[in-house]
Amino acid sequence: MNPSLPERHVPAALFFFNVGVEIGQLGAIASVFALRWLVSRLRLRRPALGRGLVYALGSTAAYWSIERIVAVFTG
């Protein structure tokens, strides 16, 4: 337990943490739909866009993995 958080506030803190996580997930989904709409409006070449998306996702995954591995060994 966090010593600075009184016991009676733990349920509310957990509730609002979870609400924040869900709002973040909805925001991510909304961003994907907005990007998809933008791509359809601009008529961008889809193969190049697909490859770029794969590289962006892979780069993000690699960054998070390295960040967590470094945290385990240094922290």
N, CA, C, O and CB atoms as a CASP TS submission, in Angstrom:
PFRMAT TS
TARGET T0000
AUTHOR 0000-0000-0000
METHOD Language model
MODEL 1
PARENT N/A
ATOM      1  N   MET     1       0.826  -1.196   0.000  1.00  0.00           N
ATOM      2  CA  MET     1       0.000   0.000   0.000  1.00  0.00           C
ATOM      3  C   MET     1       0.868   1.257   0.000  1.00  0.00           C
ATOM      4  O   MET     1       1.990   1.266   0.506  1.00  0.00           O
ATOM      5  CB  MET     1      -0.938   0.000   1.210  1.00  0.00           C
ATOM      6  N   ASN     2       0.332   2.274  -0.561  1.00  0.00           N
ATOM      7  CA  ASN     2       0.999   3.568  -0.570  1.00  0.00           C
ATOM      8  C   ASN     2       0.746   4.253   0.771  1.00  0.00           C
ATOM      9  O   ASN     2      -0.411   4.491   1.120  1.00  0.00           O
ATOM     10  CB  ASN     2       0.500   4.453  -1.758  1.00  0.00           C
ATOM     11  N   PRO     3       1.786   4.577   1.529  1.00  0.00           N
ATOM     12  CA  PRO     3       1.568   5.176   2.839  1.00  0.00           C
ATOM     13  C   PRO     3       0.934   6.559   2.779  1.00  0.00           C
ATOM     14  O   PRO     3       0.375   7.018   3.775  1.00  0.00           O
ATOM     15  CB  PRO     3       2.863   5.260   3.570  1.00  0.00           C
ATOM     16  N   SER     4       1.009   7.231   1.639  1.00  0.00           N
ATOM     17  CA  SER     4       0.431   8.575   1.551  1.00  0.00           C
ATOM     18  C   SER     4      -1.041   8.559   1.157  1.00  0.00           C
ATOM     19  O   SER     4      -1.682   9.610   1.138  1.00  0.00           O
ATOM     20  CB  SER     4       1.208   9.403   0.555  1.00  0.00           C
ATOM     21  N   LEU     5      -1.586   7.390   0.845  1.00  0.00           N
ATOM     22  CA  LEU     5      -2.984   7.283   0.432  1.00  0.00           C
ATOM     23  C   LEU     5      -3.780   6.587   1.535  1.00  0.00           C
ATOM     24  O   LEU     5      -3.539   5.413   1.818  1.00  0.00           O
ATOM     25  CB  LEU     5      -3.112   6.510  -0.916  1.00  0.00           C
ATOM     26  N   PRO     6      -4.710   7.281   2.152  1.00  0.00           N
ATOM     27  CA  PRO     6      -5.506   6.645   3.204  1.00  0.00           C
ATOM     28  C   PRO     6      -6.323   5.473   2.657  1.00  0.00           C
ATOM     29  O   PRO     6      -6.749   5.482   1.502  1.00  0.00           O
ATOM     30  CB  PRO     6      -6.437   7.672   3.858  1.00  0.00           C
ATOM     31  N   GLU     7      -6.531   4.479   3.498  1.00  0.00           N
ATOM     32  CA  GLU     7      -7.244   3.262   3.103  1.00  0.00           C
ATOM     33  C   GLU     7      -8.613   3.552   2.497  1.00  0.00           C
ATOM     34  O   GLU     7      -9.026   2.871   1.558  1.00  0.00           O
ATOM     35  CB  GLU     7      -7.406   2.351   4.297  1.00  0.00           C
ATOM     36  N   ARG     8      -9.306   4.529   3.005  1.00  0.00           N
ATOM     37  CA  ARG     8     -10.666   4.793   2.529  1.00  0.00           C
ATOM     38  C   ARG     8     -10.693   5.365   1.106  1.00  0.00           C
ATOM     39  O   ARG     8     -11.737   5.356   0.454  1.00  0.00           O
ATOM     40  CB  ARG     8     -11.362   5.754   3.477  1.00  0.00           C
ATOM     41  N   HIS     9      -9.546   5.861   0.624  1.00  0.00           N
ATOM     42  CA  HIS     9      -9.487   6.442  -0.724  1.00  0.00           C
ATOM     43  C   HIS     9      -9.017   5.444  -1.780  1.00  0.00           C
ATOM     44  O   HIS     9      -9.030   5.758  -2.970  1.00  0.00           O
ATOM     45  CB  HIS     9      -8.566   7.645  -0.724  1.00  0.00           C
ATOM     46  N   VAL    10      -8.607   4.259  -1.368  1.00  0.00           N
ATOM     47  CA  VAL    10      -8.092   3.270  -2.314  1.00  0.00           C
ATOM     48  C   VAL    10      -9.141   2.881  -3.361  1.00  0.00           C
ATOM     49  O   VAL    10      -8.811   2.877  -4.546  1.00  0.00           O
ATOM     50  CB  VAL    10      -7.620   2.027  -1.564  1.00  0.00           C
ATOM     51  N   PRO    11     -10.377   2.555  -2.995  1.00  0.00           N
ATOM     52  CA  PRO    11     -11.359   2.185  -4.040  1.00  0.00           C
ATOM     53  C   PRO    11     -11.582   3.288  -5.074  1.00  0.00           C
ATOM     54  O   PRO    11     -11.658   3.009  -6.271  1.00  0.00           O
ATOM     55  CB  PRO    11     -12.690   1.834  -3.395  1.00  0.00           C
ATOM     56  N   ALA    12     -11.687   4.522  -4.624  1.00  0.00           N
ATOM     57  CA  ALA    12     -11.893   5.629  -5.575  1.00  0.00           C
ATOM     58  C   ALA    12     -10.676   5.801  -6.464  1.00  0.00           C
ATOM     59  O   ALA    12     -10.813   6.057  -7.660  1.00  0.00           O
ATOM     60  CB  ALA    12     -12.190   6.945  -4.829  1.00  0.00           C
ATOM     61  N   ALA    13      -9.476   5.664  -5.889  1.00  0.00           N
ATOM     62  CA  ALA    13      -8.254   5.810  -6.678  1.00  0.00           C
ATOM     63  C   ALA    13      -8.180   4.723  -7.746  1.00  0.00           C
ATOM     64  O   ALA    13      -7.836   5.011  -8.893  1.00  0.00           O
ATOM     65  CB  ALA    13      -7.009   5.755  -5.769  1.00  0.00           C
ATOM     66  N   LEU    14      -8.491   3.499  -7.393  1.00  0.00           N
ATOM     67  CA  LEU    14      -8.482   2.407  -8.366  1.00  0.00           C
ATOM     68  C   LEU    14      -9.540   2.607  -9.447  1.00  0.00           C
ATOM     69  O   LEU    14      -9.295   2.359 -10.628  1.00  0.00           O
ATOM     70  CB  LEU    14      -8.706   1.074  -7.662  1.00  0.00           C
ATOM     71  N   PHE    15     -10.715   3.058  -9.027  1.00  0.00           N
ATOM     72  CA  PHE    15     -11.787   3.298  -9.987  1.00  0.00           C
ATOM     73  C   PHE    15     -11.367   4.343 -11.020  1.00  0.00           C
ATOM     74  O   PHE    15     -11.503   4.127 -12.224  1.00  0.00           O
ATOM     75  CB  PHE    15     -13.063   3.749  -9.262  1.00  0.00           C
ATOM     76  N   PHE    16     -10.856   5.477 -10.537  1.00  0.00           N
ATOM     77  CA  PHE    16     -10.503   6.550 -11.469  1.00  0.00           C
ATOM     78  C   PHE    16      -9.275   6.200 -12.296  1.00  0.00           C
ATOM     79  O   PHE    16      -9.147   6.661 -13.430  1.00  0.00           O
ATOM     80  CB  PHE    16     -10.259   7.846 -10.712  1.00  0.00           C
ATOM     81  N   PHE    17      -8.370   5.394 -11.750  1.00  0.00           N
ATOM     82  CA  PHE    17      -7.244   4.908 -12.549  1.00  0.00           C
ATOM     83  C   PHE    17      -7.770   4.078 -13.714  1.00  0.00           C
ATOM     84  O   PHE    17      -7.354   4.270 -14.856  1.00  0.00           O
ATOM     85  CB  PHE    17      -6.264   4.071 -11.680  1.00  0.00           C
ATOM     86  N   ASN    18      -8.684   3.155 -13.425  1.00  0.00           N
ATOM     87  CA  ASN    18      -9.241   2.304 -14.478  1.00  0.00           C
ATOM     88  C   ASN    18     -10.041   3.108 -15.489  1.00  0.00           C
ATOM     89  O   ASN    18      -9.984   2.821 -16.685  1.00  0.00           O
ATOM     90  CB  ASN    18     -10.118   1.223 -13.873  1.00  0.00           C
ATOM     91  N   VAL    19     -10.783   4.101 -15.037  1.00  0.00           N
ATOM     92  CA  VAL    19     -11.523   4.966 -15.965  1.00  0.00           C
ATOM     93  C   VAL    19     -10.539   5.691 -16.884  1.00  0.00           C
ATOM     94  O   VAL    19     -10.787   5.823 -18.083  1.00  0.00           O
ATOM     95  CB  VAL    19     -12.406   5.994 -15.186  1.00  0.00           C
ATOM     96  N   GLY    20      -9.433   6.157 -16.326  1.00  0.00           N
ATOM     97  CA  GLY    20      -8.423   6.835 -17.133  1.00  0.00           C
ATOM     98  C   GLY    20      -7.815   5.917 -18.183  1.00  0.00           C
ATOM     99  O   GLY    20      -7.582   6.331 -19.319  1.00  0.00           O
ATOM    100  N   VAL    21      -7.560   4.671 -17.803  1.00  0.00           N
ATOM    101  CA  VAL    21      -7.015   3.700 -18.759  1.00  0.00           C
ATOM    102  C   VAL    21      -8.008   3.469 -19.896  1.00  0.00           C
ATOM    103  O   VAL    21      -7.623   3.441 -21.065  1.00  0.00           O
ATOM    104  CB  VAL    21      -6.684   2.359 -18.052  1.00  0.00           C
ATOM    105  N   GLU    22      -9.267   3.306 -19.556  1.00  0.00           N
ATOM    106  CA  GLU    22     -10.286   3.072 -20.590  1.00  0.00           C
ATOM    107  C   GLU    22     -10.434   4.285 -21.508  1.00  0.00           C
ATOM    108  O   GLU    22     -10.592   4.128 -22.718  1.00  0.00           O
ATOM    109  CB  GLU    22     -11.640   2.740 -19.940  1.00  0.00           C
ATOM    110  N   ILE    23     -10.386   5.476 -20.951  1.00  0.00           N
ATOM    111  CA  ILE    23     -10.461   6.685 -21.782  1.00  0.00           C
ATOM    112  C   ILE    23      -9.267   6.742 -22.727  1.00  0.00           C
ATOM    113  O   ILE    23      -9.410   7.131 -23.886  1.00  0.00           O
ATOM    114  CB  ILE    23     -10.512   7.960 -20.899  1.00  0.00           C
ATOM    115  N   GLY    24      -8.091   6.358 -22.238  1.00  0.00           N
ATOM    116  CA  GLY    24      -6.904   6.317 -23.091  1.00  0.00           C
ATOM    117  C   GLY    24      -7.054   5.326 -24.226  1.00  0.00           C
ATOM    118  O   GLY    24      -6.651   5.610 -25.354  1.00  0.00           O
ATOM    119  N   GLN    25      -7.630   4.164 -23.943  1.00  0.00           N
ATOM    120  CA  GLN    25      -7.847   3.170 -24.995  1.00  0.00           C
ATOM    121  C   GLN    25      -8.848   3.671 -26.027  1.00  0.00           C
ATOM    122  O   GLN    25      -8.654   3.473 -27.227  1.00  0.00           O
ATOM    123  CB  GLN    25      -8.334   1.853 -24.393  1.00  0.00           C
ATOM    124  N   LEU    26      -9.908   4.313 -25.572  1.00  0.00           N
ATOM    125  CA  LEU    26     -10.877   4.876 -26.519  1.00  0.00           C
ATOM    126  C   LEU    26     -10.233   5.972 -27.366  1.00  0.00           C
ATOM    127  O   LEU    26     -10.532   6.101 -28.553  1.00  0.00           O
ATOM    128  CB  LEU    26     -12.102   5.436 -25.769  1.00  0.00           C
ATOM    129  N   GLY    27      -9.357   6.751 -26.759  1.00  0.00           N
ATOM    130  CA  GLY    27      -8.641   7.777 -27.514  1.00  0.00           C
ATOM    131  C   GLY    27      -7.738   7.184 -28.582  1.00  0.00           C
ATOM    132  O   GLY    27      -7.641   7.718 -29.687  1.00  0.00           O
ATOM    133  N   ALA    28      -7.079   6.079 -28.252  1.00  0.00           N
ATOM    134  CA  ALA    28      -6.217   5.410 -29.232  1.00  0.00           C
ATOM    135  C   ALA    28      -7.048   4.876 -30.392  1.00  0.00           C
ATOM    136  O   ALA    28      -6.649   5.003 -31.550  1.00  0.00           O
ATOM    137  CB  ALA    28      -5.425   4.262 -28.570  1.00  0.00           C
ATOM    138  N   ILE    29      -8.187   4.287 -30.096  1.00  0.00           N
ATOM    139  CA  ILE    29      -9.064   3.772 -31.146  1.00  0.00           C
ATOM    140  C   ILE    29      -9.590   4.916 -32.011  1.00  0.00           C
ATOM    141  O   ILE    29      -9.653   4.795 -33.234  1.00  0.00           O
ATOM    142  CB  ILE    29     -10.237   2.982 -30.533  1.00  0.00           C
ATOM    143  N   ALA    30      -9.965   6.020 -31.376  1.00  0.00           N
ATOM    144  CA  ALA    30     -10.443   7.185 -32.130  1.00  0.00           C
ATOM    145  C   ALA    30      -9.346   7.727 -33.038  1.00  0.00           C
ATOM    146  O   ALA    30      -9.631   8.165 -34.153  1.00  0.00           O
ATOM    147  CB  ALA    30     -10.929   8.289 -31.171  1.00  0.00           C
ATOM    148  N   SER    31      -8.102   7.704 -32.581  1.00  0.00           N
ATOM    149  CA  SER    31      -6.981   8.171 -33.400  1.00  0.00           C
ATOM    150  C   SER    31      -6.800   7.299 -34.636  1.00  0.00           C
ATOM    151  O   SER    31      -6.538   7.803 -35.728  1.00  0.00           O
ATOM    152  CB  SER    31      -5.689   8.187 -32.578  1.00  0.00           C
ATOM    153  N   VAL    32      -6.942   5.992 -34.458  1.00  0.00           N
ATOM    154  CA  VAL    32      -6.809   5.078 -35.599  1.00  0.00           C
ATOM    155  C   VAL    32      -7.920   5.340 -36.618  1.00  0.00           C
ATOM    156  O   VAL    32      -7.665   5.385 -37.821  1.00  0.00           O
ATOM    157  CB  VAL    32      -6.851   3.600 -35.125  1.00  0.00           C
ATOM    158  N   PHE    33      -9.139   5.511 -36.137  1.00  0.00           N
ATOM    159  CA  PHE    33     -10.240   5.789 -37.062  1.00  0.00           C
ATOM    160  C   PHE    33     -10.052   7.137 -37.757  1.00  0.00           C
ATOM    161  O   PHE    33     -10.351   7.264 -38.944  1.00  0.00           O
ATOM    162  CB  PHE    33     -11.581   5.764 -36.317  1.00  0.00           C
ATOM    163  N   ALA    34      -9.564   8.137 -37.035  1.00  0.00           N
ATOM    164  CA  ALA    34      -9.319   9.441 -37.651  1.00  0.00           C
ATOM    165  C   ALA    34      -8.228   9.344 -38.712  1.00  0.00           C
ATOM    166  O   ALA    34      -8.348   9.936 -39.784  1.00  0.00           O
ATOM    167  CB  ALA    34      -8.929  10.473 -36.585  1.00  0.00           C
ATOM    168  N   LEU    35      -7.165   8.598 -38.413  1.00  0.00           N
ATOM    169  CA  LEU    35      -6.094   8.418 -39.392  1.00  0.00           C
ATOM    170  C   LEU    35      -6.602   7.671 -40.613  1.00  0.00           C
ATOM    171  O   LEU    35      -6.259   8.013 -41.745  1.00  0.00           O
ATOM    172  CB  LEU    35      -4.913   7.668 -38.768  1.00  0.00           C
ATOM    173  N   ARG    36      -7.412   6.660 -40.388  1.00  0.00           N
ATOM    174  CA  ARG    36      -7.979   5.899 -41.514  1.00  0.00           C
ATOM    175  C   ARG    36      -8.863   6.793 -42.378  1.00  0.00           C
ATOM    176  O   ARG    36      -8.815   6.712 -43.605  1.00  0.00           O
ATOM    177  CB  ARG    36      -8.792   4.688 -41.000  1.00  0.00           C
ATOM    178  N   TRP    37      -9.664   7.637 -41.750  1.00  0.00           N
ATOM    179  CA  TRP    37     -10.514   8.561 -42.495  1.00  0.00           C
ATOM    180  C   TRP    37      -9.652   9.528 -43.310  1.00  0.00           C
ATOM    181  O   TRP    37      -9.947   9.809 -44.472  1.00  0.00           O
ATOM    182  CB  TRP    37     -11.445   9.340 -41.535  1.00  0.00           C
ATOM    183  N   LEU    38      -8.584  10.034 -42.685  1.00  0.00           N
ATOM    184  CA  LEU    38      -7.707  10.979 -43.369  1.00  0.00           C
ATOM    185  C   LEU    38      -7.046  10.326 -44.582  1.00  0.00           C
ATOM    186  O   LEU    38      -6.948  10.934 -45.648  1.00  0.00           O
ATOM    187  CB  LEU    38      -6.638  11.512 -42.403  1.00  0.00           C
ATOM    188  N   VAL    39      -6.599   9.097 -44.413  1.00  0.00           N
ATOM    189  CA  VAL    39      -5.967   8.377 -45.521  1.00  0.00           C
ATOM    190  C   VAL    39      -6.955   8.176 -46.662  1.00  0.00           C
ATOM    191  O   VAL    39      -6.589   8.324 -47.828  1.00  0.00           O
ATOM    192  CB  VAL    39      -5.423   7.018 -45.045  1.00  0.00           C
ATOM    193  N   SER    40      -8.191   7.845 -46.345  1.00  0.00           N
ATOM    194  CA  SER    40      -9.181   7.647 -47.402  1.00  0.00           C
ATOM    195  C   SER    40      -9.500   8.959 -48.117  1.00  0.00           C
ATOM    196  O   SER    40      -9.773   8.962 -49.317  1.00  0.00           O
ATOM    197  CB  SER    40     -10.461   7.042 -46.823  1.00  0.00           C
ATOM    198  N   ARG    41      -9.465  10.061 -47.389  1.00  0.00           N
ATOM    199  CA  ARG    41      -9.745  11.364 -48.005  1.00  0.00           C
ATOM    200  C   ARG    41      -8.583  11.822 -48.897  1.00  0.00           C
ATOM    201  O   ARG    41      -8.802  12.449 -49.934  1.00  0.00           O
ATOM    202  CB  ARG    41     -10.019  12.419 -46.917  1.00  0.00           C
ATOM    203  N   LEU    42      -7.351  11.507 -48.489  1.00  0.00           N
ATOM    204  CA  LEU    42      -6.181  11.943 -49.254  1.00  0.00           C
ATOM    205  C   LEU    42      -5.810  10.973 -50.362  1.00  0.00           C
ATOM    206  O   LEU    42      -4.971  11.282 -51.208  1.00  0.00           O
ATOM    207  CB  LEU    42      -5.002  12.125 -48.333  1.00  0.00           C
ATOM    208  N   ARG    43      -6.437   9.793 -50.361  1.00  0.00           N
ATOM    209  CA  ARG    43      -6.195   8.758 -51.362  1.00  0.00           C
ATOM    210  C   ARG    43      -4.708   8.398 -51.449  1.00  0.00           C
ATOM    211  O   ARG    43      -4.131   8.346 -52.534  1.00  0.00           O
ATOM    212  CB  ARG    43      -6.705   9.220 -52.729  1.00  0.00           C
ATOM    213  N   LEU    44      -4.110   8.155 -50.297  1.00  0.00           N
ATOM    214  CA  LEU    44      -2.706   7.759 -50.246  1.00  0.00           C
ATOM    215  C   LEU    44      -2.560   6.316 -50.715  1.00  0.00           C
ATOM    216  O   LEU    44      -3.495   5.520 -50.623  1.00  0.00           O
ATOM    217  CB  LEU    44      -2.139   7.925 -48.815  1.00  0.00           C
ATOM    218  N   ARG    45      -1.382   5.997 -51.215  1.00  0.00           N
ATOM    219  CA  ARG    45      -1.123   4.619 -51.653  1.00  0.00           C
ATOM    220  C   ARG    45      -1.153   3.710 -50.442  1.00  0.00           C
ATOM    221  O   ARG    45      -0.430   3.945 -49.474  1.00  0.00           O
ATOM    222  CB  ARG    45       0.245   4.504 -52.395  1.00  0.00           C
ATOM    223  N   ARG    46      -1.953   2.709 -50.478  1.00  0.00           N
ATOM    224  CA  ARG    46      -2.120   1.817 -49.329  1.00  0.00           C
ATOM    225  C   ARG    46      -0.914   0.925 -49.039  1.00  0.00           C
ATOM    226  O   ARG    46      -0.597   0.740 -47.864  1.00  0.00           O
ATOM    227  CB  ARG    46      -3.313   0.958 -49.545  1.00  0.00           C
ATOM    228  N   PRO    47      -0.222   0.358 -50.030  1.00  0.00           N
ATOM    229  CA  PRO    47       0.927  -0.500 -49.686  1.00  0.00           C
ATOM    230  C   PRO    47       2.002   0.254 -48.907  1.00  0.00           C
ATOM    231  O   PRO    47       2.552  -0.276 -47.943  1.00  0.00           O
ATOM    232  CB  PRO    47       1.538  -1.089 -50.953  1.00  0.00           C
ATOM    233  N   ALA    48       2.302   1.475 -49.313  1.00  0.00           N
ATOM    234  CA  ALA    48       3.307   2.263 -48.606  1.00  0.00           C
ATOM    235  C   ALA    48       2.827   2.594 -47.203  1.00  0.00           C
ATOM    236  O   ALA    48       3.620   2.587 -46.261  1.00  0.00           O
ATOM    237  CB  ALA    48       3.630   3.551 -49.378  1.00  0.00           C
ATOM    238  N   LEU    49       1.562   2.879 -47.052  1.00  0.00           N
ATOM    239  CA  LEU    49       1.009   3.193 -45.744  1.00  0.00           C
ATOM    240  C   LEU    49       1.070   1.971 -44.834  1.00  0.00           C
ATOM    241  O   LEU    49       1.415   2.091 -43.659  1.00  0.00           O
ATOM    242  CB  LEU    49      -0.436   3.693 -45.875  1.00  0.00           C
ATOM    243  N   GLY    50       0.742   0.806 -45.364  1.00  0.00           N
ATOM    244  CA  GLY    50       0.801  -0.422 -44.572  1.00  0.00           C
ATOM    245  C   GLY    50       2.211  -0.714 -44.086  1.00  0.00           C
ATOM    246  O   GLY    50       2.410  -1.087 -42.930  1.00  0.00           O
ATOM    247  N   ARG    51       3.176  -0.548 -44.954  1.00  0.00           N
ATOM    248  CA  ARG    51       4.574  -0.784 -44.578  1.00  0.00           C
ATOM    249  C   ARG    51       5.004   0.223 -43.518  1.00  0.00           C
ATOM    250  O   ARG    51       5.682  -0.141 -42.557  1.00  0.00           O
ATOM    251  CB  ARG    51       5.502  -0.695 -45.817  1.00  0.00           C
ATOM    252  N   GLY    52       4.621   1.471 -43.682  1.00  0.00           N
ATOM    253  CA  GLY    52       4.971   2.492 -42.688  1.00  0.00           C
ATOM    254  C   GLY    52       4.349   2.192 -41.333  1.00  0.00           C
ATOM    255  O   GLY    52       4.983   2.396 -40.298  1.00  0.00           O
ATOM    256  N   LEU    53       3.113   1.711 -41.335  1.00  0.00           N
ATOM    257  CA  LEU    53       2.447   1.365 -40.086  1.00  0.00           C
ATOM    258  C   LEU    53       3.160   0.215 -39.386  1.00  0.00           C
ATOM    259  O   LEU    53       3.334   0.237 -38.168  1.00  0.00           O
ATOM    260  CB  LEU    53       0.987   0.999 -40.345  1.00  0.00           C
ATOM    261  N   VAL    54       3.569  -0.781 -40.151  1.00  0.00           N
ATOM    262  CA  VAL    54       4.281  -1.922 -39.578  1.00  0.00           C
ATOM    263  C   VAL    54       5.599  -1.464 -38.954  1.00  0.00           C
ATOM    264  O   VAL    54       5.936  -1.890 -37.849  1.00  0.00           O
ATOM    265  CB  VAL    54       4.540  -2.999 -40.656  1.00  0.00           C
ATOM    266  N   TYR    55       6.339  -0.614 -39.637  1.00  0.00           N
ATOM    267  CA  TYR    55       7.602  -0.114 -39.091  1.00  0.00           C
ATOM    268  C   TYR    55       7.364   0.745 -37.843  1.00  0.00           C
ATOM    269  O   TYR    55       8.130   0.665 -36.883  1.00  0.00           O
ATOM    270  CB  TYR    55       8.357   0.700 -40.156  1.00  0.00           C
ATOM    271  N   ALA    56       6.323   1.551 -37.852  1.00  0.00           N
ATOM    272  CA  ALA    56       6.023   2.378 -36.686  1.00  0.00           C
ATOM    273  C   ALA    56       5.661   1.522 -35.476  1.00  0.00           C
ATOM    274  O   ALA    56       6.133   1.779 -34.369  1.00  0.00           O
ATOM    275  CB  ALA    56       4.883   3.346 -37.002  1.00  0.00           C
ATOM    276  N   LEU    57       4.828   0.508 -35.682  1.00  0.00           N
ATOM    277  CA  LEU    57       4.462  -0.387 -34.581  1.00  0.00           C
ATOM    278  C   LEU    57       5.669  -1.168 -34.076  1.00  0.00           C
ATOM    279  O   LEU    57       5.858  -1.308 -32.867  1.00  0.00           O
ATOM    280  CB  LEU    57       3.363  -1.356 -35.026  1.00  0.00           C
ATOM    281  N   GLY    58       6.481  -1.674 -34.988  1.00  0.00           N
ATOM    282  CA  GLY    58       7.676  -2.419 -34.593  1.00  0.00           C
ATOM    283  C   GLY    58       8.667  -1.556 -33.833  1.00  0.00           C
ATOM    284  O   GLY    58       9.264  -2.003 -32.854  1.00  0.00           O
ATOM    285  N   SER    59       8.843  -0.315 -34.282  1.00  0.00           N
ATOM    286  CA  SER    59       9.757   0.598 -33.590  1.00  0.00           C
ATOM    287  C   SER    59       9.261   0.911 -32.190  1.00  0.00           C
ATOM    288  O   SER    59      10.049   0.957 -31.245  1.00  0.00           O
ATOM    289  CB  SER    59       9.925   1.894 -34.385  1.00  0.00           C
ATOM    290  N   THR    60       7.962   1.127 -32.052  1.00  0.00           N
ATOM    291  CA  THR    60       7.390   1.400 -30.731  1.00  0.00           C
ATOM    292  C   THR    60       7.553   0.199 -29.807  1.00  0.00           C
ATOM    293  O   THR    60       7.917   0.356 -28.642  1.00  0.00           O
ATOM    294  CB  THR    60       5.904   1.771 -30.854  1.00  0.00           C
ATOM    295  N   ALA    61       7.288  -0.991 -30.319  1.00  0.00           N
ATOM    296  CA  ALA    61       7.434  -2.205 -29.516  1.00  0.00           C
ATOM    297  C   ALA    61       8.890  -2.407 -29.093  1.00  0.00           C
ATOM    298  O   ALA    61       9.158  -2.771 -27.948  1.00  0.00           O
ATOM    299  CB  ALA    61       6.935  -3.431 -30.302  1.00  0.00           C
ATOM    300  N   ALA    62       9.823  -2.173 -30.003  1.00  0.00           N
ATOM    301  CA  ALA    62      11.238  -2.322 -29.676  1.00  0.00           C
ATOM    302  C   ALA    62      11.657  -1.316 -28.616  1.00  0.00           C
ATOM    303  O   ALA    62      12.378  -1.662 -27.680  1.00  0.00           O
ATOM    304  CB  ALA    62      12.099  -2.155 -30.929  1.00  0.00           C
ATOM    305  N   TYR    63      11.211  -0.078 -28.755  1.00  0.00           N
ATOM    306  CA  TYR    63      11.547   0.951 -27.772  1.00  0.00           C
ATOM    307  C   TYR    63      11.031   0.568 -26.389  1.00  0.00           C
ATOM    308  O   TYR    63      11.774   0.649 -25.411  1.00  0.00           O
ATOM    309  CB  TYR    63      10.967   2.309 -28.196  1.00  0.00           C
ATOM    310  N   TRP    64       9.775   0.153 -26.295  1.00  0.00           N
ATOM    311  CA  TRP    64       9.203  -0.232 -24.997  1.00  0.00           C
ATOM    312  C   TRP    64       9.917  -1.444 -24.413  1.00  0.00           C
ATOM    313  O   TRP    64      10.149  -1.508 -23.206  1.00  0.00           O
ATOM    314  CB  TRP    64       7.706  -0.530 -25.139  1.00  0.00           C
ATOM    315  N   SER    65      10.263  -2.398 -25.258  1.00  0.00           N
ATOM    316  CA  SER    65      10.968  -3.589 -24.769  1.00  0.00           C
ATOM    317  C   SER    65      12.330  -3.216 -24.208  1.00  0.00           C
ATOM    318  O   SER    65      12.687  -3.647 -23.111  1.00  0.00           O
ATOM    319  CB  SER    65      11.128  -4.624 -25.893  1.00  0.00           C
ATOM    320  N   ILE    66      13.089  -2.426 -24.941  1.00  0.00           N
ATOM    321  CA  ILE    66      14.416  -2.016 -24.479  1.00  0.00           C
ATOM    322  C   ILE    66      14.301  -1.186 -23.206  1.00  0.00           C
ATOM    323  O   ILE    66      15.082  -1.365 -22.271  1.00  0.00           O
ATOM    324  CB  ILE    66      15.152  -1.215 -25.575  1.00  0.00           C
ATOM    325  N   GLU    67      13.339  -0.288 -23.171  1.00  0.00           N
ATOM    326  CA  GLU    67      13.128   0.538 -21.979  1.00  0.00           C
ATOM    327  C   GLU    67      12.867  -0.326 -20.737  1.00  0.00           C
ATOM    328  O   GLU    67      13.408  -0.054 -19.666  1.00  0.00           O
ATOM    329  CB  GLU    67      11.950   1.503 -22.205  1.00  0.00           C
ATOM    330  N   ARG    68      12.054  -1.346 -20.882  1.00  0.00           N
ATOM    331  CA  ARG    68      11.725  -2.210 -19.741  1.00  0.00           C
ATOM    332  C   ARG    68      12.894  -3.110 -19.356  1.00  0.00           C
ATOM    333  O   ARG    68      13.115  -3.366 -18.172  1.00  0.00           O
ATOM    334  CB  ARG    68      10.500  -3.065 -20.062  1.00  0.00           C
ATOM    335  N   ILE    69      13.641  -3.591 -20.340  1.00  0.00           N
ATOM    336  CA  ILE    69      14.800  -4.422 -20.038  1.00  0.00           C
ATOM    337  C   ILE    69      15.850  -3.614 -19.278  1.00  0.00           C
ATOM    338  O   ILE    69      16.426  -4.097 -18.304  1.00  0.00           O
ATOM    339  CB  ILE    69      15.399  -5.003 -21.331  1.00  0.00           C
ATOM    340  N   VAL    70      16.096  -2.392 -19.724  1.00  0.00           N
ATOM    341  CA  VAL    70      17.054  -1.519 -19.033  1.00  0.00           C
ATOM    342  C   VAL    70      16.573  -1.245 -17.610  1.00  0.00           C
ATOM    343  O   VAL    70      17.381  -1.236 -16.681  1.00  0.00           O
ATOM    344  CB  VAL    70      17.245  -0.184 -19.808  1.00  0.00           C
ATOM    345  N   ALA    71      15.275  -1.020 -17.423  1.00  0.00           N
ATOM    346  CA  ALA    71      14.729  -0.748 -16.089  1.00  0.00           C
ATOM    347  C   ALA    71      14.921  -1.933 -15.160  1.00  0.00           C
ATOM    348  O   ALA    71      15.171  -1.749 -13.969  1.00  0.00           O
ATOM    349  CB  ALA    71      13.247  -0.397 -16.180  1.00  0.00           C
ATOM    350  N   VAL    72      14.807  -3.143 -15.684  1.00  0.00           N
ATOM    351  CA  VAL    72      14.984  -4.347 -14.856  1.00  0.00           C
ATOM    352  C   VAL    72      16.426  -4.446 -14.369  1.00  0.00           C
ATOM    353  O   VAL    72      16.671  -4.768 -13.207  1.00  0.00           O
ATOM    354  CB  VAL    72      14.597  -5.623 -15.650  1.00  0.00           C
ATOM    355  N   PHE    73      17.379  -4.170 -15.254  1.00  0.00           N
ATOM    356  CA  PHE    73      18.784  -4.335 -14.888  1.00  0.00           C
ATOM    357  C   PHE    73      19.365  -3.155 -14.118  1.00  0.00           C
ATOM    358  O   PHE    73      20.374  -3.305 -13.429  1.00  0.00           O
ATOM    359  CB  PHE    73      19.594  -4.562 -16.119  1.00  0.00           C
ATOM    360  N   THR    74      18.744  -1.985 -14.225  1.00  0.00           N
ATOM    361  CA  THR    74      19.274  -0.829 -13.511  1.00  0.00           C
ATOM    362  C   THR    74      18.477  -0.473 -12.274  1.00  0.00           C
ATOM    363  O   THR    74      18.909   0.331 -11.449  1.00  0.00           O
ATOM    364  CB  THR    74      19.321   0.350 -14.422  1.00  0.00           C
ATOM    365  N   GLY    75      17.323  -1.073 -12.158  1.00  0.00           N
ATOM    366  CA  GLY    75      16.514  -0.569 -11.160  1.00  0.00           C
ATOM    367  C   GLY    75      16.010  -1.176  -9.995  1.00  0.00           C
ATOM    368  O   GLY    75      15.293  -0.535  -9.226  1.00  0.00           O
TER
END
